[in-house]
Amino acid sequence: SPRCPCTAPRDPGRPLMASVSSRRLPGFTLRGWVLVFSGLVLVGTGQYFALGDLSRLGVLLVVLPLLTWLLGLGAARTTHSDLSTEPAAPRAGDAVQVQVATRSTSPLPSPPVVAHLPLHPTWGEPVELGTMVVGPRATQRTVDLRAGARGRFELGPVLLDRSDPFGLTRQALTRSGEALAVDVLPRAVDYPATRVRRLVQDAAQRTLSARPTSDSLDATAVREYGRGDDVRRVHWRSTARAGELMVRHDDT
C-alpha cells in the first residue's frame, strides 16, 4: 500500500507512469469561432455584392484566429522542459526536490504559460508550477515532494496550458519534454534483533579486553613449589622468571 514505505510495486523494473492527459492541438474559443464565422459571412456578403473591401475584411477576420492557432502550435513544439531530482536515488519516505527547467528554442517571444507536473498517486496530487514566461533562457521551478514507496516511478512530462493574447484559441495542454524515471530505494530499518546482536558483540569485546595478561596471571595465580605439589602444576614461565619452582594456585 502507499502508506508503507517498504512496499514494492509489482514490477520494479518497469516505471509506474503518472496519470497525464494532453491535448496535442490547440482549439478555438467561443470568441475565436465567432470571429471565424463573422469573417466567412463578410466574405460571402462581399462576394455577393461585389464589395472588395468587405471581402478583404472578412478574410482578415478568418486569418487572424488561424494565425494565432498556428503560432500556438509552433510554440508548443519549440518548448522543452528538463526534469531532475535531488537526491537522484532517494530512499522511501525521504524528501525529494524536483527541479524543472523550461526553455524555448524559438527566438520569438511567447505568451505566458501555466505549467503542471503530473505525479504518480504514490507521490501525491499533480503540482501546478504557476505561470511562467518561456524564453531562450531556461526558467527554473523547484517542487518539494516526498517519495512514498520504493520502486521506479515516472515524474512528468511537464504539461503546459497556453493561450494567445487575444483569447481566440483555447488553452492547449501540451507535453513539454520527457518523463523522468526515479528509482526509490528501500529504507534500511534497524530491527531489535540487530541492536541485541550489537550489544552482545560489544559485551564480548569488553570481556576480551578485560581478561588478564600473562604477566598478571603469573603474578596472582602462582606460588612457590611446596612439598607434595604435583609436578604437572609447575608453571614453567614463572619458574624461569623467578629462578625457582613455581606452581599454579588453584584458589583463583
Protein Blocks (a to p, Z undefined) as FASTA:
>chain_A
ZZlmkbccfblmbccdddddddfbacddfklmmmmmmmmmmmmmmmmnopaklmmmmmmm
mmmmmmmmmmmmmmmmmpccddddddfbdcehiacddddddddfbfbdcddddddddddf
klopcddebjadddfbdcddddddddfbgcdddehjdddddddfkopaccddddehjddd
ddddddddddfklmmmmmmmmmmmmmmmmpccfklmmmmmgccddehiafklpcfklmmm
nopacdddfkZZ
